[in-house]
Amino acid sequence: MFNVGIIGAGGIANKLHLPQLSELPDVQVTWLSGRLEHRLKTLAQRWGVTRWTHDHQEMLKDPELDGVIIALPHPLHVAAGIDALQAGKHLLMQKPLCDSLDDANRFVAAVERSDRTVLALPHFSPSVYAAREIIKQGTIGKVSGVSGRSSHGGPEVYYAEVRDAFEEQSDDLWFFDAKRASVGALFDMGVYACSQVVVTGGTVRRVFGRTATVDKPTELEDTATLLLEFESGALGTVETGWCDPARTAFLHVHGTRGKLTTPGHERNPLTRWEPGSYTREDIPPVPHVVDVAPFGKGDAHQHWLDCVRQGGQPPVSSAQTARHVTEVLLAGLESARSNRPVDIQSRLPDSVSPLPA
C-alpha cells in the first residue's frame, strides 16, 4: 500500500486529488495538513482520512508515509515541497511550481540532491504525449509555430464550488490578493498552456509579454499573452485569462508538412492535418485521427505512482522542466512591465526535447 499525505486542505484537494486518489488501487490517503480545522474535519470525514494536523512537519515524521502532495497557495509550494523531500517522501507538486526563479532553482537543487520521485508540472494529456511523438518522428516536418490557450471565468467561479464543498459563506479570494497570491492569471491558468507549448515547441530563448487587468478586482493581471522565440527558430504564443467564462483550451502545432490540433477534428482528442496540396491554395487539408490510447489516460497521480515504482523521474513533468516553464512565465511578466523582450537562461533537459532525432 502506498500511503499519501496532502499538505493543503482546500478546494483543489477536495476537487482533484482526493477523488482521483480514492479510485487508485493500493493507494490510501493517511494524512491531511491545513490551516482551517473545519476543512480538515470535513475532508477527513468525506474521504475517510484518519489523521490530520495543522503542522505538516508532524505528518512528515510518519515513517509509514510514502508520498506527499503539495496543494497550498502558489508562494508556499516550494518550502513545503523541500520539507517533504528532506523527510524522504516522494512528491507531487500542485501547479504552478512557484512564483520566483530563486525558489525554482532551490527546488531543482533539492530534487537533484534527493533520490525521491518528483512530479512538478500539470500532468499532460495523452494528446500532448502523442503530439510530442509525432513531432519527434518528423511527420509534420519542421515545426514553425506552436500556440496554446487556457482560460476560464476566474477564480471566483472556481471558488463558488469550494464554498459549497465546505459549506462556507466567505468571499475571501486569495487569488485576487497580490500579497498572498503574488502572481495572477498567467501563473494560475497560463501555466497549463505554457507547459504544453514548451514541451511541444522546445527550449525557449526569449519572451515578449503583454498583460492587462480587464475586469477583475485585483492589482494582478487577469489577461495575458506571451510571444515565445524557441531555440529551434520557431515561434510560439501563449494566451490565458480569467475573463473567459465560455472557457477555452487548445494546443496547435504547425509544421512544414502538416499540423496538429487538440481538441481534434469532429470531437477527436487529437488530429493530424496533412496538406491537400503543397502547390495549390484551394485544395483543403486532410484530417487524420490520432490514436492517443497508447499514451495513457492522463491521470497525474497514476503517472506519479508509475514513476515511483519504476524508480525514476517523470520523463517530461520533471522539476527541471517546471523551472524552465516558471522562468518563461516570469519573463512574460517582466517583459510586460519593461515593454522589452526578456532572455531565458535555463533550458529544457535534452530528454524533454520534442525535436526530431
C-alpha positions as CSV (number, residue, x, y, z in Angstrom):
1,M,0.0,0.0,0.0
2,F,1.3,3.5,-1.0
3,N,0.5,6.0,1.8
4,V,-0.1,9.6,0.8
5,G,-0.4,12.8,2.7
6,I,-1.8,16.1,1.4
7,I,-0.4,19.5,2.5
8,G,-3.2,22.0,1.9
9,A,-6.8,21.3,2.8
10,G,-8.6,23.4,0.2
11,G,-10.6,23.3,-2.9
12,I,-8.1,21.5,-5.1
13,A,-7.5,18.8,-2.6
14,N,-11.3,18.1,-2.4
15,K,-12.0,18.6,-6.1
16,L,-9.0,16.8,-7.7
17,H,-6.5,15.0,-5.5
18,L,-8.7,13.1,-3.1
19,P,-11.3,11.9,-5.7
20,Q,-8.6,10.7,-8.1
21,L,-6.5,9.0,-5.3
22,S,-9.6,7.2,-4.0
23,E,-10.0,5.4,-7.3
24,L,-6.5,4.1,-7.4
25,P,-5.8,0.5,-6.1
26,D,-3.1,0.1,-3.5
27,V,-3.2,3.8,-2.5
28,Q,-4.6,5.4,0.6
29,V,-4.5,9.0,1.9
30,T,-3.5,8.7,5.6
31,W,-2.8,12.3,6.4
32,L,-4.1,15.8,5.8
33,S,-2.5,19.1,6.8
34,G,-4.0,22.5,6.6
35,R,-4.8,25.8,8.3
36,L,-8.6,25.6,8.8
37,E,-9.9,22.9,11.3
38,H,-13.4,22.7,9.8
39,R,-12.0,22.0,6.4
40,L,-9.7,19.3,7.7
41,K,-12.5,17.7,9.6
42,T,-14.8,17.9,6.5
43,L,-12.2,16.3,4.2
44,A,-11.2,13.7,6.7
45,Q,-14.8,12.5,7.2
46,R,-15.7,12.8,3.5
47,W,-12.7,10.8,2.2
48,G,-12.0,8.5,5.2
49,V,-8.7,10.1,6.2
50,T,-7.7,9.0,9.7
51,R,-5.2,11.7,10.7
52,W,-5.0,15.4,10.2
53,T,-2.8,18.2,11.6
54,H,-2.1,22.0,11.4
55,D,1.6,21.3,11.3
56,H,2.8,19.4,8.2
57,Q,6.1,18.6,10.0
58,E,4.1,16.3,12.2
59,M,2.8,14.5,9.1
60,L,6.3,14.2,7.6
61,K,7.6,12.4,10.7
62,D,5.4,9.4,10.0
63,P,7.8,6.7,8.8
64,E,4.9,4.9,7.0
65,L,4.1,7.9,4.8
66,D,5.4,7.3,1.3
67,G,4.4,10.3,-0.7
68,V,3.2,13.9,-0.3
69,I,1.1,16.2,-2.5
70,I,1.6,19.9,-2.1
71,A,-1.8,21.7,-2.6
72,L,-1.1,25.1,-1.0
73,P,-1.3,28.6,-2.4
74,H,1.4,29.3,-5.0
75,P,4.0,31.1,-2.9
76,L,4.0,28.3,-0.3
77,H,4.7,25.4,-2.6
78,V,8.5,25.2,-2.6
79,A,9.2,25.5,1.1
80,A,6.7,22.7,1.9
81,G,8.0,20.6,-1.0
82,I,11.6,20.8,0.1
83,D,10.5,19.8,3.6
84,A,8.9,16.7,2.2
85,L,12.0,15.8,0.2
86,Q,14.2,16.3,3.2
87,A,11.9,13.9,5.1
88,G,12.4,11.3,2.4
89,K,9.0,11.5,0.8
90,H,8.1,11.2,-2.9
91,L,6.5,14.4,-4.1
92,L,3.7,15.7,-6.4
93,M,3.5,19.5,-6.7
94,Q,0.3,21.2,-7.5
95,K,0.7,23.8,-10.3
96,P,2.3,26.3,-10.6
97,L,5.7,25.2,-9.2
98,C,6.3,28.6,-7.6
99,D,6.4,32.4,-8.2
100,S,10.1,33.2,-8.2
101,L,13.2,31.9,-10.0
102,D,15.1,31.7,-6.8
103,D,12.5,29.3,-5.4
104,A,12.6,27.3,-8.7
105,N,16.4,27.0,-8.5
106,R,16.3,26.0,-4.8
107,F,13.7,23.3,-5.6
108,V,15.6,21.9,-8.5
109,A,18.7,21.7,-6.3
110,A,16.8,19.9,-3.6
111,V,15.4,17.4,-6.1
112,E,18.8,16.7,-7.6
113,R,20.1,16.0,-4.1
114,S,17.3,13.6,-3.4
115,D,16.5,10.1,-4.7
116,R,12.8,10.7,-4.5
117,T,10.4,10.8,-7.4
118,V,9.0,14.3,-8.1
119,L,6.2,15.3,-10.5
120,A,6.3,19.1,-10.8
121,L,4.1,20.2,-13.7
122,P,0.5,20.0,-14.6
123,H,0.3,16.4,-16.0
124,F,-0.1,16.3,-19.7
125,S,-3.0,14.7,-21.5
126,P,-2.4,11.7,-23.8
127,S,-2.9,14.1,-26.7
128,V,0.2,16.1,-25.7
129,Y,2.4,13.0,-25.4
130,A,1.1,11.8,-28.8
131,A,1.8,15.2,-30.4
132,R,5.4,15.0,-29.0
133,E,5.9,11.6,-30.6
134,I,4.6,12.8,-33.9
135,I,6.9,15.8,-33.8
136,K,9.9,13.6,-32.9
137,Q,9.2,11.4,-35.9
138,G,9.2,14.4,-38.2
139,T,5.8,13.5,-39.6
140,I,4.7,17.2,-39.7
141,G,8.1,18.4,-40.9
142,K,9.9,21.2,-39.2
143,V,7.9,22.9,-36.5
144,S,7.3,26.6,-37.4
145,G,4.9,27.6,-34.7
146,V,3.1,26.4,-31.6
147,S,0.1,28.1,-30.0
148,G,-1.9,27.4,-26.9
149,R,-4.6,28.9,-24.7
150,S,-6.1,28.0,-21.3
151,S,-8.6,30.3,-19.8
152,H,-11.8,30.4,-17.7
153,G,-14.2,32.7,-16.0
154,G,-12.0,33.5,-13.0
155,P,-11.2,32.2,-9.5
156,E,-14.4,33.4,-8.1
157,V,-16.2,30.9,-10.4
158,Y,-14.0,28.1,-9.2
159,Y,-14.3,29.3,-5.6
160,A,-18.1,29.1,-5.6
161,E,-17.8,25.3,-5.7
162,V,-15.1,25.4,-3.0
163,R,-17.5,27.4,-0.7
164,D,-20.3,24.9,-1.4
165,A,-18.0,21.9,-0.7
166,F,-17.1,23.3,2.7
167,E,-20.5,25.0,3.4
168,E,-18.8,28.4,3.8
169,Q,-20.1,31.9,3.2
170,S,-16.8,33.7,2.8
171,D,-15.9,35.5,-0.4
172,D,-12.2,36.0,0.6
173,L,-10.4,35.1,-2.6
174,W,-6.6,34.9,-2.0
175,F,-6.2,34.7,-5.8
176,F,-7.0,38.4,-6.1
177,D,-4.8,39.5,-3.3
178,A,-1.4,40.5,-4.7
179,K,0.3,40.0,-1.3
180,R,-1.0,36.4,-0.8
181,A,-1.1,35.2,-4.4
182,S,1.8,37.3,-5.8
183,V,1.0,36.2,-9.3
184,G,-2.2,36.4,-11.3
185,A,-3.9,34.6,-14.2
186,L,-0.7,34.0,-16.1
187,F,0.6,31.6,-13.4
188,D,-2.8,30.3,-12.3
189,M,-4.2,29.4,-15.7
190,G,-1.4,30.3,-18.2
191,V,0.8,27.6,-16.7
192,Y,-1.3,24.9,-18.5
193,A,-1.0,26.5,-21.9
194,C,2.6,27.5,-21.4
195,S,3.7,24.0,-20.2
196,Q,2.0,22.4,-23.3
197,V,3.6,24.9,-25.7
198,V,7.0,24.5,-24.2
199,V,7.1,20.6,-24.2
200,T,6.0,20.6,-27.8
201,G,8.0,23.6,-29.0
202,G,11.2,23.0,-27.1
203,T,13.6,25.3,-25.1
204,V,12.5,28.9,-25.1
205,R,15.2,31.6,-25.6
206,R,13.3,34.8,-25.5
207,V,9.9,36.1,-24.4
208,F,7.8,39.1,-25.1
209,G,4.7,39.5,-22.9
210,R,1.7,41.7,-22.6
211,T,-0.7,41.7,-19.6
212,A,-3.9,43.5,-18.7
213,T,-6.4,43.8,-15.9
214,V,-9.7,43.9,-17.9
215,D,-12.4,43.0,-15.4
216,K,-11.3,41.5,-12.1
217,P,-11.0,43.4,-8.7
218,T,-7.2,42.9,-8.4
219,E,-3.9,44.6,-9.0
220,L,-2.7,41.4,-10.7
221,E,-3.2,40.6,-14.4
222,D,-6.4,38.9,-15.4
223,T,-5.4,38.5,-19.1
224,A,-2.1,37.8,-20.7
225,T,-0.4,36.9,-24.0
226,L,3.2,35.8,-24.5
227,L,5.2,35.6,-27.7
228,L,8.0,32.9,-27.4
229,E,11.1,32.5,-29.5
230,F,12.2,28.9,-29.4
231,E,15.8,27.7,-29.6
232,S,14.8,25.9,-32.8
233,G,13.9,29.2,-34.5
234,A,10.2,28.6,-34.3
235,L,7.7,31.0,-32.7
236,G,5.0,30.3,-30.1
237,T,2.1,32.1,-28.4
238,V,0.6,31.5,-25.0
239,E,-2.8,33.0,-24.2
240,T,-4.6,33.0,-20.9
241,G,-7.1,34.8,-18.7
242,W,-9.7,34.9,-16.0
243,C,-12.2,36.8,-18.3
244,D,-13.4,33.9,-20.4
245,P,-16.5,32.3,-18.8
246,A,-17.1,30.3,-22.0
247,R,-13.7,28.6,-21.3
248,T,-11.0,27.8,-23.8
249,A,-8.3,25.2,-24.0
250,F,-6.4,24.3,-27.2
251,L,-2.9,23.5,-28.5
252,H,-1.9,23.9,-32.1
253,V,1.4,22.8,-33.6
254,H,2.2,24.0,-37.1
255,G,4.9,22.3,-39.3
256,T,6.2,22.4,-42.8
257,R,4.4,19.2,-43.7
258,G,1.3,19.4,-41.6
259,K,-0.1,20.4,-38.3
260,L,-1.6,19.0,-35.1
261,T,-4.7,20.3,-33.3
262,T,-6.2,19.4,-29.9
263,P,-9.1,19.2,-29.3
264,G,-9.1,17.5,-32.7
265,H,-11.4,17.4,-35.6
266,E,-15.0,16.2,-35.0
267,R,-14.5,15.7,-31.3
268,N,-11.5,13.5,-31.5
269,P,-8.8,14.3,-29.0
270,L,-6.0,14.9,-31.5
271,T,-6.0,15.4,-35.2
272,R,-3.0,15.4,-37.6
273,W,-3.7,17.5,-40.7
274,E,-1.9,16.6,-43.9
275,P,-1.7,19.2,-46.7
276,G,-4.1,18.5,-49.6
277,S,-1.5,20.1,-51.8
278,Y,1.8,21.8,-51.4
279,T,1.3,23.9,-54.5
280,R,-2.4,24.8,-54.7
281,E,-4.2,27.1,-52.3
282,D,-7.8,25.8,-52.7
283,I,-7.3,22.1,-52.0
284,P,-8.3,21.5,-48.4
285,P,-6.1,19.7,-45.9
286,V,-6.9,16.1,-45.0
287,P,-7.6,15.3,-41.3
288,H,-6.2,12.1,-39.7
289,V,-7.5,10.9,-36.3
290,V,-4.6,10.2,-34.0
291,D,-4.9,7.2,-31.6
292,V,-3.9,8.6,-28.2
293,A,-4.8,5.4,-26.3
294,P,-1.2,4.1,-26.1
295,F,-0.3,7.2,-24.1
296,G,-2.4,6.5,-21.1
297,K,-5.4,8.2,-19.5
298,G,-3.8,11.5,-18.4
299,D,-4.1,10.8,-14.6
300,A,-1.3,12.7,-12.8
301,H,-1.5,10.6,-9.7
302,Q,-1.2,7.3,-11.6
303,H,1.7,8.6,-13.6
304,W,3.4,9.7,-10.4
305,L,3.0,6.3,-8.9
306,D,4.2,4.5,-12.0
307,C,7.4,6.6,-11.9
308,V,7.8,5.9,-8.2
309,R,7.5,2.2,-8.8
310,Q,10.0,2.4,-11.7
311,G,12.4,4.2,-9.5
312,G,12.8,7.3,-11.7
313,Q,11.6,10.8,-12.5
314,P,8.7,11.7,-14.8
315,P,10.2,11.9,-18.3
316,V,8.5,15.2,-19.1
317,S,6.9,16.6,-16.0
318,S,10.2,17.0,-14.1
319,A,11.5,19.7,-11.8
320,Q,13.9,20.9,-14.5
321,T,11.0,21.3,-17.0
322,A,9.0,23.1,-14.3
323,R,11.8,25.5,-13.7
324,H,12.0,26.4,-17.4
325,V,8.3,27.0,-17.6
326,T,8.5,29.1,-14.4
327,E,11.3,31.2,-16.0
328,V,9.2,31.7,-19.1
329,L,6.2,32.9,-17.2
330,L,8.3,35.3,-15.0
331,A,9.9,36.6,-18.2
332,G,6.5,37.3,-19.6
333,L,5.6,39.4,-16.6
334,E,8.9,41.2,-16.6
335,S,8.6,41.9,-20.4
336,A,5.1,43.3,-19.8
337,R,6.5,45.7,-17.2
338,S,9.5,46.8,-19.2
339,N,8.0,46.7,-22.7
340,R,11.1,44.8,-23.8
341,P,11.8,41.1,-24.7
342,V,13.4,39.1,-21.9
343,D,16.1,36.4,-22.5
344,I,15.7,33.0,-20.9
345,Q,18.8,31.5,-19.2
346,S,17.6,27.9,-18.4
347,R,16.9,25.2,-20.9
348,L,14.9,22.0,-21.1
349,P,16.7,18.8,-20.4
350,D,17.8,17.1,-23.6
351,S,15.5,14.2,-22.8
352,V,12.5,16.5,-23.0
353,S,13.3,18.0,-26.4
354,P,10.5,17.3,-28.9
355,L,12.7,17.9,-31.9
356,P,13.2,15.1,-34.4
357,A,16.1,12.8,-33.6
